[in-house]
Amino acid sequence: MVGVSAAAVPPPRAENEPSAPAERGRRAARGSLAVALLCGALGAALVLLATSRKWAEGTASVAQSSLPQSANGDDITGLPGALAVVGLAALVAVFAVRRVGRIVVSLLLALSGTGIVISAALGATDKAALKEKASKVTGVEGSAIHDVSYTPWPWVALAGGVLLLFAGVLALAYGRHWPAMSGRYERAGAEGRRPARRASAAPDPDRPEELWKALDRGEDPTVSR
């Protein structure tokens, strides 16, 4: 009869030892959390920075002269900046909610990024803000604006929107595995446990009022405890 060698038998695995797929899933969840936080924070910062910079410039004709005009991102469209704040708030709120609430907040984060991308792309070639400023300078409604040029800042805002959108997609895909903030603060020891009652000390015979109190309670003041 051929004996079975000890090397041919695999060692038993401990019950609490994590399996390879579960360990890979946890690593993916941790990695997605770090990437989502980085993309969300960086994307919102880029959008807020870009909307405060000059997006377009041109010249307005006034009599025999021309006046240079410029428009910031907030002058052209205030939507990217507002959506960046909403997206940043949604990124923080992901950790304050669970289950369905987390899905809703993650979807809001993704939609904020999508809205930023669309509005920044439309604002990259917008002349309405420059024409409005030209009308105020000339006093003529619908004044023309000439030599219009655009800066790269709208595309920086668009890139920030893409980062926020990517953070929202990660939250939708892996958010159920991310940790959540807890509002419970547990005290040390088991809940509901009451401190033990201290044994009542024997009444002091030098204080008559304690003797009377002991008699009222039905205790023998001559017995020490």
C-alpha positions, 0 to 999 in steps of 0.5 A: 500500500503506497503511503501518502507523503505529507508534502502532497497534502495541502495545509488546512486554511484557517477559517478567518483567513481571507480568500484571494478574491475578497482580498483583491476586492478590498484592495480595489475598494481602498484604491478606488476611494483614494483615487475618487477623493483625489479626483474629486478634490482636484477637479473642484479646485480646478473648476473654481480656479478656472471660472475666476480667470479670463475666458474671452476678450475682444474690443468694442467700438466707441465713436472713433476708438475701441475699448478692450473688453474681457469676460471671466468664466463667472461672467460667461456662465456661473454654472461650472462654479456652482456645480463644483461646490455641489460636487465637492459637497456630494463627495463629502456626503458620500461618507455620511450616508449608506445604501440607497442614499450613497447611490443617490449622492454618488449619482449627484456627484457624477451629474455635477461633473457632467454639467460642468463639462457641458457648460464649460464646452459651451462657454468656451466660444460664448460671446454674449458676456462680451457683447453685454459689456460692450453695450454698457460701454457704448450705451447702444443695445446689441453693440458689436464686439470685434477681435474676439479671442479665447483663453485655455481656462474653459478647457481647464474647467472642463478637465475639472468636470471630467475629474468630478465625473470620474469620481462619481463613477468610482463612487457608483461602482465601489461606494458600497465598499467604502467606510461610512461615518458613524454618529454613535459614540459608545462608552466603555463597557457594556451598554446599560450597565449600571455602577455597583451600589456602594455598601452603606457604611456603619453609622458613626456613634458620635453623631446621634442624627445618623443613629436616628436615620439608621433606626428609621430605615429599620437598621440596627445601628450597633451592627457594623457593616 
